[in-house]
Amino acid sequence: MLVEQAMTRDVICVSPDTSIEEALAITTANRIRHLPVVCNEQLVGIISDRDLRNAMPSCLVQEQTAALKDTPVSSIMKSDVITAHPLDFVEDAANFLYQKRIGCLPVVSCGKLVGIITERDILHTLVEMMGVSSPTSRVEVQVPDRPGMLAEIADLLRARKINVASVMVFPGPTEGQKTIVFRLKTMDPRRFVYDVQNAGYQVVQPPVIG
Amino acid sequence: MKNQVAFVYSQSFLRYKFGEDHPFNPKRLQITWDLMQKLGLLDASYLVEPRPASLDELLRVHHPDFVHAVQKASQLPPDTDPPVIGFGLGTEDTPIFPNMHEASSLIVGGTILAAELVMSGQVEHALNLAGGLHHARHKEASGFCVYNDIGAAIAYIRERYNARVLYLDTDAHHGDGVQWLFYDDPDVLTISFHETGKYLYPGTGDVEERGDGRGYGYSLNIPLEPFTEDDSWIAALESVLPHVFHKFKPDVVISQNGCDAHQYDPLTHLSATTRLYREIPKMVHQLAHEVCEGRWIAVGGGGYDIWRVVPRAWTMLWAELSGQPLPDELPQSWLDRWQPEAPVALPTTFVDPPDLFPPIPRRAEIEEKNRITVRRALLGTPFLL
């Protein structure tokens, strides 16, 4: 999946001369954590709610905060912004967020800001990819970690005419094992479970009564 | 005519059949019908013949394209390639069969008729055991369900009577289809008690599915742990139902009475006995009289141990609904009739003995987890405050 399929397109932005106070109000009202700073459609910086809070005086001090009204976000924004391209893979964007320890990537195309992808967008995409949103039965199968296993189990599904909503393959609990998690479009996974066991593989879930 | 009760039934209900090897076997209706007959519970005055639902009645809850696809599938040969049809039809769960539109429409018509009889005051309670097809979605057949008879009946009640409906689903599978149809409607409260979707179809029914928009808070879900037994089940029902009925004050209650939470059921992982299926209708009956002047429509639902569980559970439901006493034991004539055909030994009493199954090893943890789930569900429900 590409970034352009997972990103938010209606990006809430500020301009470099927006005051810190106003920017803070925008993040609070929209319940967002990042504001790209845009000038003539060009991305010039980014500011996070943490940057904004750092600019606030301590809540223990009774001082007036006139400076918050007068200071533009350009004075505290980060201008070396890490961005993504609409045609990047979502998993690469996710890896970037993780490696750089950041919460979002503005998406830039032909020099213009066209979207933003955040940790939340990635999580939502992941939830969708895992097939959670369609009616399914979840079956976990443990197989040896060697080529052809997925195809072998998939053959059993084909024979039963069972459609798959999603498949995930994880390293198994023990060395040399893999766990395949299927979300199957059937209310009755028993015959598939039986086929898998008959073929000599272990079904870890669903649970067995007793 | 008050105090009258209706039993909606037709032999044609048995035509809703996906094939010999399919777990959804209409024979369960026939076996149950025979048990009720042998006990003398089906006086002719109770019986009402269903009529098929009209196209308009189906279109209140289903997309026209989907209904047309079902009509078309009804005429196709059974071995037609599934991708040709789509809409969840021709799959392992809902294979196509000749006249599936007609068979499904009759079940929908039966549940709407039950609603009509109750809402017009002709009877207090009505039962359609062939109904309860709670997984069917707006534009998709799902989980053995083609058309959503419950949704169609609720839509009928909403349109004709503008009444507030409480829908209670105690099938082991989440009542997802009905929930999604009325997810944003604050006048339809859907409550589903089911095995958690962690490993059971359809995977939904989390506590946090609470409704949307104006309907926020009007979807209640109690996902129970696998291996939940009677006591914990009943405790959960008792903690939720009286409170919710009295606060929501529905005009009518519709209960879906799937009986697949029994330990014998092959498709689920709950560990109830038939004691649960004596208690649920008793509770609903009492609350229907306390809160909605007795208006109670009951439908069947899941139940895949067709020999040992379904006939007893649904006979207990009908006895409660019609106020007729039940003996402790099943009639010998029924056992003699069906035992030769049954692949398992038939039970001889309605309520399972308490020591039928060994205690579940992690009972204490399961009960605790269920209590926490109930608390979480109730805490996030604004209209209860």
Chai-1 contact restraints between the chains, C-beta under 6 A:
chainA,res_idxA,chainB,res_idxB,connection_type,confidence,min_distance_angstrom,max_distance_angstrom,comment,restraint_id
A,P135,B,S142,contact,1.0,0.0,6.0,A-B,restraint_1
A,P135,B,P202,contact,1.0,0.0,6.0,A-B,restraint_2
A,T136,B,G203,contact,1.0,0.0,6.0,A-B,restraint_3
A,S137,B,Y201,contact,1.0,0.0,6.0,A-B,restraint_4
A,R138,B,Y199,contact,1.0,0.0,6.0,A-B,restraint_5
A,K161,B,E92,contact,1.0,0.0,6.0,A-B,restraint_6
A,I162,B,E92,contact,1.0,0.0,6.0,A-B,restraint_7
A,T186,B,E92,contact,1.0,0.0,6.0,A-B,restraint_8
A,T186,B,D93,contact,1.0,0.0,6.0,A-B,restraint_9
A,M187,B,D93,contact,1.0,0.0,6.0,A-B,restraint_10
A,M187,B,G143,contact,1.0,0.0,6.0,A-B,restraint_11
A,M187,B,Y201,contact,1.0,0.0,6.0,A-B,restraint_12
A,D188,B,P23,contact,1.0,0.0,6.0,A-B,restraint_13
A,D188,B,L267,contact,1.0,0.0,6.0,A-B,restraint_14
A,Q205,B,Y199,contact,1.0,0.0,6.0,A-B,restraint_15
A,P206,B,Y199,contact,1.0,0.0,6.0,A-B,restraint_16
A,P207,B,P226,contact,1.0,0.0,6.0,A-B,restraint_17
A,P207,B,H269,contact,1.0,0.0,6.0,A-B,restraint_18
